Amino acid sequence: MKRLLFISSFIILAGSGILFLALKSPEPLPGCDVKDYIFFCGTHAFNDETSMAGKQLFNANCAACHQLDRVMTGPALRHIGKRYDSISIIKHVNGKQKIKSKGFNHFCVSFPSLSDEDINNILKYTDR
């Protein structure tokens, strides 16, 4: 009888503990005001404004033909700043110099409106 009372008490206490943990409020997801970003589900947190600006510029100007990790109309641009020097990339994007890429016979559309700082922000975004 004591054994049955002990086992049932243990089950009730363990169940209460599990229920308490299950109902505990979850941690808030990282937002703009969070300093310690949490990486989850393969997403990337932007901890500086240049990377965020680079992402916005990339999406507005480059994403029609390029993705970071997949070949589309143009080559994948992940770590493009490590494959070419930034001066060549700036000249290429501004239409002053052409970069030939293996397997791509056409050239990138030029974006003379992008400043050197804008292109560097895009490179920081692609090199993260």
C-alpha positions, 0 to 999 in steps of 0.5 A: 500500500505504501509502495502504491502511494509512493508511486502515485505521488511520484507520478503526480509530482512528475506530471505537475513538473512537466505541465509547469515546463510545458506552460512556461512562456517561451523566450521572445524571438530576437527583434530589433532591440535584442542585442544577443541574436539567436540563430535558429532554423538556418536563419541569419541575424543581422547584427550590424546596419551595413549587413541589413542595408546590403540585404535591402540593396541586394533584394532591390537590385541583384535578386532578380538574377542572383541568389546567394547559394543557387545559380539562376540567370547569374551565378550564386553570389555567396562570398563573391568578395573572396573570389574577386577584389572589391574594386573589380566588382565595383567597376563591374556593377557600375558598368565600367569593367566586365568580369567574365564568369565560368559558364556565363557568357552574358554580362551583368546589368550595370547599376551606375546609380549604386555608390561604392558604399552601397556595393560594399554593403552588398558585398558585406551581406554576401560574405557573411 
